[in-house]
Amino acid sequence: NQTTPRRWWTRVLLWITGGAAVLLLLLVAGIFALLHSARFHQYLLHKADQIASEKIGSSVTLQNFALHLSSLSIDLYGITIDGAPPYSTPPLVQVQHIALQFKIVSIWNRKWYFENIRADNPVVRVYTNSRGISNLPTTKGTGNSNTNIFQLGVRHASLHHGELFANNKKIPLNAELQDVNFFSS
């Protein structure tokens, strides 16, 4: 009589394990399908533009992105940030490509850093008129944010073939940084 309850529990455990495995497989397949959906991709582009525009206080557009889960990285293409009125054109910032690679230290403690940041062909145009009015947007801060951008670690950052125009004076930009840490209290 002892073998019958054991067989029953074994069957129940197998059904629970099998059901959990099937649910996990369906969840992974659903996420994979969602990430490869053109409609969802366009939704994410629109949402990124909207959130960035609200945070920066000026129109932000992103032409495209590519997410690489295997390397925990993302490529951003065609980033444009308009300047503040009355100097909204030409754009304040245009970047052809930005590559961001992350490194997760601890999921439980939510610790991560940038392994690599690469910006290709950024162009920054800053204008200030004789009255001191510039094209720099006024950022809109949020009082509820727990994010502290001043505790950020970057292992490697590089800027390639950039240009800064300060009141139409062209200044070439190239930079290479290693093990940068920002802390503020």
Beta strands, then each sheet from edge to edge (+ up, - down):
strand 1: 60-68
strand 2: 73-81
strand 3: 93-106
strand 4: 111-126
strand 5: 152-166
strand 6: 169-182
sheet 1: 1+ 2- 3+ 4- 5- 6+
end
